[in-house]
Amino acid sequence: MAEQDIRQANFNTTNFFFFLYKWRKPLIIICLVAAIVSSVISLLITPKYKSSVILFPASTNAISKALLADNYGGKLDILEFGEEAQTEQLLQILSSNEIRSRVIKKFNLMEHYEIENDSKYKMTRLFEEYNSNITYRRTEYMAVEITVLDKDPQLAADIANYISDQLDSVKNKMQKERAIKAFQIVETEYKKLQSDIKSLEDSLTVLRKMGVNDYETQAEAYNTQLAIALSKNNREAVRAIEERLQLLGDYGSAYVSLRDELELEKKQLSAIKAKYEEAKVDATQDLPSKFVVDKAFKAERKSYPVRWLIVMLSVVSVFFISIMTLIIIENFSKKKFPTNKPEDIQSST
């Protein structure tokens, strides 16, 4: 059985080579025509040049936590490269409408891509052209690659570098909206606390002018002096001390309450001041969110189209399609016009 299968396979292979030899001339002509046509078409395709930017994301987002905050134990390093999460964030920002709109406006891509302003689907065509020429991907080393194809090599490099520059601007703009709002909230609370402290200090100043400076110390001292004055039967001193004790009795509790509240408010002010400074830095300062490894430069050789590849794929495709077509034609011919076998002729006679 195995030998029969081998013989059958050899027979089929032999038949196939005979088939190719039989149709060699049409196949050669068809492949030559395909090569010529594909060569002409490839010459008509506008060549494009490629420029790329390679960058790594930064590991930190909040400036204050990287530079000012003490409660992170030195775990954040502004010089550290980001990981997968930061890379995905950059890719999402690069794909945003904000980046695309800035690039289209900056380089007038509507005119550059030769899209008519009165075209019915001009924006659809523009976005399709943009997406086909400008791509982003994550490399195997968790970096981000910005690739731009264009018929103008210098423009391709300029667009790639511009997108890289705008990445920080767009990301900072997104973060600033939240950071400014957070700063406004903290600033309101900080200023309110300062105002409350000022009011408490003013009230204590009034009490001090009235003679209440330190309730506990004064009360102890006055009671000691009163005892001495009574022992000496010094009525003038007793009257004067009693007046002072009466003043302490009237305003002492208010003094103690204001003093304790002021001490608590100052502790809260010290805590919120740190948050205020951090929020202010986040709202007013910028920090690059990327490390640029390679900037784009003007390409010297075109990257598209690869003409030899177009010709080769065209010839190979046409060759196999032609073989399949010829096989179908031969089988169809045999069924429609069957060949008479010798035994059929003898039986008919």
C-alpha positions as CSV (number, residue, x, y, z in Angstrom):
1,M,0.0,0.0,0.0
2,A,2.8,2.4,0.8
3,E,4.6,1.6,-2.4
4,Q,1.4,2.3,-4.3
5,D,1.0,5.7,-2.6
6,I,4.6,6.6,-3.5
7,R,4.1,5.6,-7.1
8,Q,0.9,7.6,-7.2
9,A,2.6,10.7,-5.8
10,N,5.5,10.3,-8.3
11,F,2.9,9.9,-11.1
12,N,1.1,13.1,-10.0
13,T,4.4,15.0,-9.8
14,T,5.4,13.8,-13.2
15,N,2.0,14.8,-14.6
16,F,2.4,18.2,-13.0
17,F,5.8,18.8,-14.7
18,F,4.4,17.6,-18.0
19,F,1.5,20.1,-17.5
20,L,3.9,23.0,-16.8
21,Y,6.0,22.0,-19.9
22,K,2.9,21.8,-22.0
23,W,1.8,25.3,-21.0
24,R,5.3,26.8,-20.7
25,K,4.9,29.4,-23.4
26,P,1.6,30.9,-22.1
27,L,2.9,30.8,-18.6
28,I,6.1,32.6,-19.5
29,I,4.3,35.2,-21.5
30,I,1.8,35.8,-18.7
31,C,4.6,36.2,-16.1
32,L,6.5,38.5,-18.4
33,V,3.4,40.7,-18.9
34,A,2.7,40.7,-15.1
35,A,6.3,41.7,-14.4
36,I,6.1,44.6,-17.0
37,V,2.7,45.8,-15.8
38,S,3.7,45.6,-12.1
39,S,7.0,47.5,-12.8
40,V,5.1,50.2,-14.6
41,I,2.5,50.5,-11.8
42,S,5.3,50.6,-9.1
43,L,6.9,53.4,-11.0
44,L,3.6,55.3,-11.0
45,I,3.3,55.0,-7.2
46,T,4.5,58.2,-5.4
47,P,7.6,57.3,-3.3
48,K,7.5,58.0,0.4
49,Y,10.2,58.6,2.9
50,K,10.1,57.4,6.5
51,S,11.3,59.2,9.7
52,S,11.0,58.0,13.2
53,V,11.3,59.2,16.8
54,I,12.1,56.8,19.6
55,L,11.2,57.9,23.2
56,F,10.7,56.4,26.6
57,P,8.0,57.6,29.0
58,A,9.0,59.0,32.4
59,S,8.0,57.1,35.5
60,T,6.6,60.1,37.4
61,N,3.6,62.3,36.8
62,A,3.2,64.6,39.8
63,I,6.2,67.0,40.2
64,S,5.4,67.6,43.9
65,K,5.5,63.9,44.8
66,A,8.7,63.4,42.9
67,L,10.5,66.5,44.3
68,L,8.8,67.8,47.4
69,A,6.8,65.1,49.2
70,D,8.6,63.2,52.1
71,N,6.0,60.5,52.6
72,Y,7.0,58.4,49.5
73,G,10.3,57.2,51.0
74,G,12.3,58.2,48.0
75,K,10.6,55.6,45.8
76,L,9.9,58.1,43.0
77,D,12.8,59.0,40.7
78,I,12.3,61.7,38.1
79,L,15.2,60.1,36.1
80,E,13.7,56.6,36.0
81,F,12.1,55.3,32.8
82,G,8.4,54.4,32.8
83,E,6.9,50.9,32.5
84,E,4.1,49.4,30.5
85,A,1.4,51.5,32.0
86,Q,3.2,54.8,31.2
87,T,3.9,53.5,27.7
88,E,0.2,52.8,27.1
89,Q,-0.7,56.2,28.4
90,L,1.7,57.9,25.9
91,L,0.3,55.8,23.0
92,Q,-3.2,56.8,23.9
93,I,-2.3,60.5,24.1
94,L,-0.5,60.3,20.7
95,S,-3.7,58.8,19.2
96,S,-5.8,61.6,20.6
97,N,-7.7,64.2,18.5
98,E,-5.8,67.0,20.1
99,I,-2.5,65.8,18.7
100,R,-4.0,65.0,15.3
101,S,-5.7,68.5,15.1
102,R,-2.4,70.3,16.0
103,V,-0.5,68.4,13.3
104,I,-3.1,68.9,10.6
105,K,-3.2,72.6,11.4
106,K,0.5,73.1,11.7
107,F,1.5,71.5,8.4
108,N,-1.7,72.2,6.5
109,L,-2.2,68.5,5.7
110,M,-5.5,69.1,3.9
111,E,-3.7,70.9,1.2
112,H,-0.6,68.7,1.4
113,Y,-2.6,65.5,0.9
114,E,-4.4,67.2,-2.0
115,I,-7.9,67.0,-0.6
116,E,-10.4,69.4,-2.0
117,N,-12.1,71.7,0.6
118,D,-15.5,71.2,-1.1
119,S,-15.1,67.4,-1.0
120,K,-18.1,65.7,0.6
121,Y,-16.0,63.4,2.8
122,K,-13.0,65.6,3.1
123,M,-12.5,64.9,6.8
124,T,-12.9,61.2,6.4
125,R,-10.3,61.1,3.6
126,L,-8.0,63.4,5.7
127,F,-8.1,61.2,8.7
128,E,-7.6,58.0,6.6
129,E,-4.6,59.6,5.0
130,Y,-3.3,60.7,8.3
131,N,-3.7,57.3,9.9
132,S,-2.0,55.6,7.0
133,N,1.0,57.9,7.1
134,I,1.5,58.5,10.8
135,T,1.6,55.5,13.1
136,Y,2.6,54.8,16.7
137,R,3.7,51.5,18.3
138,R,5.2,50.1,21.5
139,T,8.6,48.6,21.0
140,E,9.8,45.4,22.6
141,Y,11.8,47.5,25.1
142,M,8.7,49.4,26.3
143,A,9.6,52.5,24.3
144,V,7.3,54.4,21.9
145,E,8.1,54.8,18.2
146,I,6.5,57.6,16.2
147,T,6.7,56.8,12.5
148,V,5.9,59.2,9.7
149,L,5.7,58.5,5.9
150,D,5.6,61.3,3.4
151,K,6.6,62.1,-0.1
152,D,8.7,65.0,1.3
153,P,11.5,63.6,3.4
154,Q,12.1,66.8,5.4
155,L,8.4,67.2,6.1
156,A,8.3,63.6,7.4
157,A,11.1,64.4,9.9
158,D,9.5,67.7,10.9
159,I,6.1,66.1,11.6
160,A,7.7,63.3,13.7
161,N,9.7,65.7,15.8
162,Y,6.7,68.1,16.1
163,I,4.5,65.2,17.4
164,S,7.2,64.3,20.0
165,D,7.3,68.0,21.1
166,Q,3.6,68.3,21.4
167,L,3.3,65.1,23.5
168,D,4.4,67.0,26.7
169,S,2.2,70.0,25.9
170,V,-0.9,67.9,25.5
171,K,-0.3,65.7,28.5
172,N,0.5,68.8,30.7
173,K,-2.6,70.5,29.5
174,M,-4.7,67.5,30.5
175,Q,-3.1,67.3,33.9
176,K,-3.1,71.0,34.5
177,E,-6.9,71.1,34.3
178,R,-7.1,68.8,37.3
179,A,-4.0,70.2,39.1
180,I,-5.3,73.8,38.9
181,K,-8.7,72.8,40.3
182,A,-7.0,70.9,43.1
183,F,-4.8,73.9,43.8
184,Q,-7.8,76.2,44.0
185,I,-9.5,74.0,46.5
186,V,-6.4,73.8,48.7
187,E,-5.7,77.5,48.3
188,T,-9.3,78.4,49.5
189,E,-8.9,76.3,52.6
190,Y,-5.4,77.6,53.2
191,K,-6.4,81.2,53.0
192,K,-9.6,80.6,55.1
193,L,-7.4,79.0,57.8
194,Q,-5.0,82.0,57.7
195,S,-8.0,84.3,58.1
196,D,-9.3,82.3,61.1
197,I,-5.9,82.4,62.7
198,K,-5.6,86.2,62.2
199,S,-9.0,86.6,63.8
200,L,-8.0,84.5,66.8
201,E,-4.7,86.4,67.2
202,D,-6.6,89.7,67.1
203,S,-9.0,88.6,69.8
204,L,-6.1,87.4,72.0
205,T,-4.4,90.8,71.5
206,V,-7.4,92.6,72.9
207,L,-7.4,90.3,75.9
208,R,-3.7,90.9,76.5
209,K,-4.2,94.6,76.4
210,M,-6.9,94.2,79.0
211,G,-4.3,92.4,81.2
212,V,-5.0,88.7,80.5
213,N,-1.7,87.4,79.2
214,D,-1.4,83.9,80.6
215,Y,-4.4,82.7,82.6
216,E,-2.8,79.8,84.6
217,T,0.4,81.6,85.5
218,Q,-1.4,84.9,86.4
219,A,-4.1,83.2,88.4
220,E,-1.4,81.3,90.5
221,A,0.6,84.4,91.0
222,Y,-2.4,86.6,92.0
223,N,-3.6,84.0,94.5
224,T,-0.1,83.9,96.1
225,Q,0.0,87.7,96.3
226,L,-3.5,87.8,97.7
227,A,-2.6,85.4,100.5
228,I,0.5,87.5,101.3
229,A,-1.6,90.7,101.3
230,L,-4.2,89.2,103.5
231,S,-1.6,88.0,106.0
232,K,-0.2,91.5,106.2
233,N,-3.7,93.0,106.3
234,N,-2.8,95.2,103.3
235,R,-6.3,96.3,102.2
236,E,-5.1,98.4,99.3
237,A,-3.1,95.4,97.9
238,V,-6.0,93.1,98.5
239,R,-8.4,95.3,96.6
240,A,-6.0,95.7,93.7
241,I,-5.4,91.9,93.5
242,E,-9.1,91.1,93.8
243,E,-9.8,93.4,90.8
244,R,-7.2,91.6,88.8
245,L,-8.6,88.2,89.8
246,Q,-12.1,89.4,88.8
247,L,-10.7,90.4,85.4
248,L,-9.2,86.9,85.1
249,G,-12.5,85.4,86.1
250,D,-14.4,87.3,83.5
251,Y,-12.1,86.8,80.5
252,G,-9.9,83.9,81.6
253,S,-12.0,81.1,80.1
254,A,-12.3,83.1,76.8
255,Y,-8.5,83.5,76.8
256,V,-7.9,79.8,77.3
257,S,-10.4,78.8,74.7
258,L,-9.0,81.2,72.1
259,R,-5.4,80.2,72.9
260,D,-6.1,76.4,72.6
261,E,-8.1,77.0,69.4
262,L,-5.2,79.1,68.0
263,E,-2.7,76.4,68.7
264,L,-4.9,73.7,67.0
265,E,-5.4,76.0,64.0
266,K,-1.7,76.6,63.6
267,K,-1.1,72.9,63.5
268,Q,-3.7,72.5,60.8
269,L,-2.1,75.4,58.9
270,S,1.3,73.8,59.0
271,A,-0.2,70.5,57.6
272,I,-2.2,72.2,54.9
273,K,0.7,74.5,54.0
274,A,2.7,71.5,52.7
275,K,-0.3,70.4,50.6
276,Y,-0.7,74.0,49.4
277,E,2.9,74.1,48.2
278,E,2.7,70.8,46.5
279,A,-0.5,71.7,44.7
280,K,1.0,75.0,43.7
281,V,4.0,73.3,42.1
282,D,1.7,70.9,40.2
283,A,-0.5,73.7,39.0
284,T,2.3,76.1,37.9
285,Q,5.3,74.0,36.9
286,D,6.0,71.5,34.0
287,L,8.1,68.5,33.9
288,P,8.9,66.5,30.7
289,S,7.0,63.3,30.5
290,K,9.4,61.5,28.2
291,F,13.0,60.8,27.3
292,V,13.8,61.2,23.6
293,V,16.3,58.5,22.5
294,D,16.4,59.3,18.8
295,K,15.0,62.3,17.0
296,A,13.8,62.1,13.5
297,F,16.0,63.2,10.6
298,K,15.6,63.7,6.9
299,A,15.7,60.3,5.2
300,E,18.0,59.9,2.2
301,R,16.4,56.8,0.7
302,K,12.7,56.1,0.1
303,S,11.0,53.4,2.2
304,Y,7.9,53.0,0.0
305,P,7.2,51.4,-2.4
306,V,9.6,48.5,-2.5
307,R,9.4,47.9,-6.3
308,W,11.2,44.6,-6.5
309,L,8.8,43.2,-3.8
310,I,5.8,44.4,-5.7
311,V,7.1,42.9,-9.0
312,M,7.9,39.6,-7.3
313,L,4.6,39.2,-5.5
314,S,2.7,40.1,-8.7
315,V,4.6,37.6,-10.8
316,V,4.2,34.8,-8.2
317,S,0.5,35.6,-7.8
318,V,-0.2,35.7,-11.5
319,F,1.8,32.4,-12.0
320,F,-0.3,30.5,-9.5
321,I,-3.6,32.0,-10.6
322,S,-2.7,31.1,-14.2
323,I,-1.9,27.5,-13.2
324,M,-5.2,27.1,-11.4
325,T,-7.0,28.6,-14.4
326,L,-5.4,26.3,-16.8
327,I,-6.1,23.2,-14.7
328,I,-9.8,24.2,-14.5
329,I,-9.8,24.8,-18.3
330,E,-8.3,21.3,-19.0
331,N,-10.6,19.5,-16.7
332,F,-13.6,21.3,-18.1
333,S,-12.4,20.4,-21.7
334,K,-12.0,16.7,-20.8
335,K,-15.5,16.5,-19.4
336,K,-17.1,18.3,-22.3
337,F,-15.1,16.5,-25.0
338,P,-14.1,13.1,-23.6
339,T,-11.3,11.2,-25.4
340,N,-12.4,7.9,-26.9
341,K,-10.5,5.0,-25.5
342,P,-9.5,1.9,-27.8
343,E,-11.9,-0.4,-26.0
344,D,-14.8,1.9,-26.6
345,I,-14.0,1.9,-30.3
346,Q,-13.9,-1.9,-30.4
347,S,-17.2,-2.3,-28.6
348,S,-18.8,0.1,-31.0
349,T,-17.6,-2.0,-34.1
